[in-house]
């Protein structure tokens, strides 16, 4: 319980977060753009690119970007749970906390949309 409190307080930093001392989700716009790009490459059930996200033939090392994306989504979920844990005992959420929470939800939504598009298959 003590570890979760320290982690949650670090995620919900007020003035320190606004000053840029904390790096969590400060690149939310870039992260959303990156996942939006991946989503668009799979648009229209592009099976070739969907398969390429799983396996990159011809490379010495292949990375399953679908699994990596799911792992990232799970980390986001953990961060959102930590935010909830921190703020559930408070009557109000401070403005930096609101902004951080909204960034997390925005990124989470885009990552989920990317995953959905990358695993859909056209059976026609």
N, C-alpha and C positions, 0 to 999 in steps of 0.2 A: 504494500500500500504506500509506503514511504517513497519508493522509486517512482511510482506513478505520479505522486504529488509533485515531486521535483521536476519530472518530465513535463507535466501539464503546466506548471508555473513557468517553465522555460518557453513553452509554446505560446503561452498567453501573456508574454511580457508586454507591458504597457508602453512607457516612454522609451525603453530600450529598443523595442521593436520598431517604433517609429523612427528612431535614430539610425536604424540599419545595422545594429550590432548583432542581430539574430538573422540567420539566413533561411529559415523555414518559409517556403513558398514565396520568397521575394521575386522569383522569376516565374510567377504564375502565368503571365501573359505569354512568355516564351514557351513554357511547357504546354499550354493550351494550343498554341500555334503549331508546335511540333506534332502533337497528337492529332490535331485537325488535318495536317498534311498527310499523316499516315492513314487517317480515315478516308480522305479524298482519293488516295491511291487505290483503295479497295472498293470505291464507289462503283455501283453497277455490277457488283459481284465479280470483280476482276480476279478470277481464280488463280491466274499466273502470279499476280502480286501477293495474293493471300498465301499461296504456297511459299513464295519467296520470304515472307515474314517469318515463316516457320523454319525454313532451311535455305541456306544460301549455297547452292551447288557451285563448285569451282573455287571456293574459298578454303583456305587451310583450316579455319575455324568457323563453324556455323553457330549462330546464336538464334534461339527461338524467341523472337521478339514478342510473340503472343504470351508466352510464359513470363517473360520479363515485365510485360505490361500488367499482367495479373498480379505479380509480386508488388509492383508499384502501387496498384490499386489497393492491395491489402495494407500497405504501409500508410496510405492516405486514410483508410478506414480507421487504423489505429490512432492516427493523429486526431481525427474527428472525435473518436471516443475519448481521447485525453482532454480535448477541449470541452466536451460535454461534461466529463467528470469534474473538471476545474470549475466550470460556470454553473453547474447544477445546484450548488449550494449557495449561490449568490442571487440576490434579488434582481440585479441588473448586470448587463455585460458592458464593459467599457468599450469605447470606440475602436481602439486598436484590436481588441479581441473580436469585435464584430467584423472588422475588415479581414482579419486573418481567417476567421471562420468562413466568410463569403468566398475568399480566395480558394480555400480548401474545397468547398462545395463546387465551385466553378471548375476547378481542375478535375475533381472526381467525376463530374458530369461528362466532361470532354473525354476523359479516359474510358469511361463506360461506353460512350457513343462509338469511340474508335474500336473497342473490343467487339461491340455488336456488329459493326460493319465488316470487321476483318474475319469474322467466323461465319457470316451468313453465306449460304450457298444457293445458287439458282438451279433449281431442279428441272427447268424447262429445256 
